[in-house]
Amino acid sequence: MGCSSCSTGKDGQPKGCKNNGTCGTDGCNKLTVFDWLSNMSLPNGERPFEYVEVRFKNSRKEFFNNTESLSLSIGDIVATQAQSGHDIGMVTLTGELVRVQMKRKKIDPAKEELPKVYRKATQKDIDIWQKCRDREEEIKKRSREIAIILNLQMKISDVEFQGDGSKATFYYTAEDRVDFRQLIKDMAKAFGIRIEMRQIGYRQEAQRLGGIGSCGRELCCSTWLTDFRSVSTSAARYQQLSLNPQKLAGQCGKLKCCLNYELDVYLDALKDFPPQDTKLNTEKGLAFCQKTDIFKELLWFSYKEEPANWHVLSKDQVNEILEKNKKKEKVPSLEIYAVDNITEDKVVFENVVGQDSLTRFDRPKKKSKGNRNRNRKKNNTNNNRKRNRSNKNA
């Protein structure tokens, strides 16, 4: 979802806002919440909710107390309270929906004191903020070089300046504990600012950097996903996916978050489904389960002596055989049950019009016999003419 002023120009920059997706209407930002209460007026005597949601770089959002009762709307640039100095951010939510978001994130303003909104940002504040944002890529590159010189096993993935330019937060990932005291000294000396190091996980790194997933869409963590639930390989086993790390891992190197999306549906379908290691006792021999189709409720079994010959059974048929096996009764064979499951394949697509294959132009054309005979006749006549000319010249 993008705003009307963010159409792309020739140089790749947005035509309208020139902010690469961080426009004032807040319609094309990551993790944007639609204010569905914006067109509703408050009852008589009710005051608007005094807290607002402010977004900073990438996905970082925080709640601030509007103590000055400023008339703020979505897209306003404001100066907010920081540990030292002030920070610059963009208002993303106002009104009653902020109360809903604070309750959802378990933030109680009565128990904890939230920082304040100082004022609407002036043009001077915005100019300083923009200059600091322009320096981030250069400083990130330089800081990585310093970390490599110090042989630190860490990766600096992102840099975020404070709005007044007095402090920079460096986000990094590392496998083990890192002693970066000397790194902070060297960076503070090189850049002339206060340094804060903050370690993040690999999922948070992908969330901040963004990218395109294997599905062809933007990463869920950088667009709408706010909480990261643990993903285990059992989720892939329940969905009968091959345990290939290259296919199951996302750009963060961890298991894909989308493995949990359909997991509940599979678990519900597997409640009364026979397990994968089901064995059926028949008079013809012992049968093992080779394959299952959960949603079609079908299972494929083969005898121990004939592993290549598979028989299709329904879920109810397998449960029926298992009940008989518990009573120490054997069924004659699987073929008796499999006959009922044989269905004719329906033709979904039929080439009625006579379309050719898309790769028909890739095949070399075969010359017909008629063309070959014609070419031979032409070659013979040309050779005879050449001979006649040579005889006349002689």
Residue pairs with C-beta under 8 A, 6 or more apart in sequence:
1 27
1 28
1 32
2 21
2 27
2 28
3 16
3 17
3 23
3 25
3 26
3 27
3 28
4 16
5 14
5 15
5 16
5 17
5 23
5 25
6 14
6 15
6 16
6 17
6 21
6 23
6 27
6 28
7 14
7 15
7 16
8 14
8 15
9 15
13 20
14 20
14 21
14 23
16 23
17 23
17 24
17 25
21 28
21 29
21 30
22 29
22 90
23 29
23 75
24 75
24 76
24 90
25 74
25 75
26 32
26 55
26 74
26 75
26 90
26 92
29 55
29 92
30 58
30 59
30 210
30 222
30 223
31 59
31 61
31 223
31 224
31 226
32 92
33 53
33 92
33 93
33 97
33 101
35 74
35 93
35 94
35 95
35 97
36 97
37 95
37 96
37 97
38 74
38 95
42 48
42 96
48 94
48 95
48 96
49 94
49 95
49 96
49 98
49 99
50 65
50 66
50 67
50 69
51 63
51 64
51 65
51 66
51 98
51 99
51 102
51 109
51 114
52 63
52 64
52 66
52 72
52 78
52 91
52 93
52 94
52 98
52 117
53 61
53 62
53 63
53 64
53 91
53 92
53 93
53 94
53 98
53 101
54 61
54 62
54 63
54 64
54 78
54 80
54 89
54 90
54 91
54 92
54 117
55 61
55 89
55 90
55 91
55 92
56 62
56 87
56 89
56 90
56 160
57 133
57 158
57 160
58 158
58 160
58 207
58 208
59 207
59 208
59 222
60 160
61 92
62 80
62 89
62 115
63 98
63 101
63 102
63 107
63 109
63 114
64 78
64 80
64 81
64 114
64 115
64 116
64 117
65 109
65 114
65 115
65 116
65 117
66 72
66 116
66 117
67 116
67 117
68 117
68 118
68 119
70 78
70 117
70 119
70 120
72 78
72 91
72 94
72 117
72 120
73 91
73 94
74 91
74 92
74 93
74 94
75 90
75 91
76 90
76 91
76 120
77 88
77 89
77 90
77 91
77 120
77 121
77 125
77 126
78 88
78 89
78 90
78 91
78 117
78 118
78 119
78 120
78 121
79 86
79 87
79 88
79 117
79 118
79 119
79 120
79 121
79 125
79 163
80 86
80 87
80 88
80 89
80 115
80 116
80 117
80 118
80 163
81 87
81 115
81 116
81 117
81 118
82 115
82 162
82 163
82 164
82 167
84 166
84 167
84 194
85 162
85 163
85 164
85 166
85 167
86 118
86 162
86 163
86 164
87 162
87 163
87 164
88 121
88 125
88 126
88 129
88 163
88 164
89 163
93 101
102 108
102 109
107 114
121 129
121 163
125 163
125 164
128 163
128 164
128 165
129 161
129 163
129 165
131 165
132 161
132 162
132 163
132 165
133 161
135 161
136 159
136 160
136 161
136 168
139 159
139 168
139 191
140 156
140 158
140 159
140 170
142 190
142 191
143 156
143 159
143 170
143 183
143 187
144 155
144 156
146 183
146 186
146 187
146 190
147 154
147 156
147 180
147 183
150 182
150 183
150 186
152 178
152 179
152 180
152 183
153 174
153 175
153 176
153 178
154 172
154 173
154 174
154 178
154 180
155 172
155 173
155 174
156 170
156 171
156 172
157 171
157 172
157 173
157 200
157 205
157 208
157 209
158 170
158 171
158 205
158 208
158 209
159 168
159 169
159 170
159 171
160 168
160 169
160 171
161 167
161 168
161 169
162 168
162 169
165 193
166 193
166 194
167 193
167 194
167 195
167 196
168 191
168 193
168 194
168 195
168 196
169 196
169 197
169 198
170 187
170 195
170 196
170 197
170 198
171 198
171 199
171 200
171 204
171 205
171 208
172 178
172 197
172 198
172 199
172 200
173 199
173 200
173 201
173 202
173 205
174 199
178 199
180 197
183 197
184 195
184 197
187 195
188 194
188 195
200 208
201 228
202 252
202 253
202 254
203 221
203 228
203 252
203 254
203 257
204 228
205 252
206 219
206 221
206 222
206 250
206 251
206 252
207 219
207 221
207 222
207 225
208 222
209 222
210 218
210 219
210 222
211 218
211 219
211 222
211 251
212 218
212 219
213 219
213 220
213 250
213 251
213 256
214 247
214 250
215 258
219 250
219 251
220 257
220 258
221 228
221 252
221 257
225 257
228 257
229 257
229 260
231 254
231 255
231 256
231 257
231 259
231 260
232 255
233 243
233 248
233 255
235 255
235 259
235 260
235 263
236 242
236 243
236 248
236 255
236 259
237 243
238 263
238 266
238 267
238 270
239 259
239 262
239 263
239 266
240 292
240 294
241 247
241 248
241 259
248 255
248 256
248 259
249 255
249 256
250 256
250 257
266 294
269 294
269 295
270 294
272 315
272 319
273 292
273 294
273 297
273 315
274 289
274 299
274 315
274 318
274 319
274 322
276 289
276 292
277 289
278 289
278 299
278 318
278 322
279 286
279 287
279 288
279 289
280 286
280 287
280 301
280 318
280 321
280 322
280 325
280 331
280 334
281 287
281 325
281 330
281 331
282 303
282 321
282 330
282 331
282 332
282 333
282 334
283 330
283 331
283 332
283 333
284 303
284 332
284 333
284 334
285 303
285 304
285 305
286 303
286 304
287 301
287 302
287 303
287 304
287 311
287 334
288 301
288 302
288 304
288 307
289 299
289 300
289 301
290 300
290 301
290 302
290 307
290 310
291 299
291 300
291 310
292 298
292 299
292 300
293 299
297 314
297 315
297 316
298 312
298 313
298 314
298 315
298 341
299 312
299 313
299 314
299 315
299 318
300 310
300 311
300 312
300 313
301 310
301 311
301 313
301 318
301 334
302 308
302 309
302 310
302 311
303 309
303 334
311 334
311 335
311 337
311 338
312 338
312 341
312 342
313 321
313 334
313 337
313 338
313 341
314 337
314 341
317 337
317 340
317 341
321 331
321 337
324 330
324 331
331 337
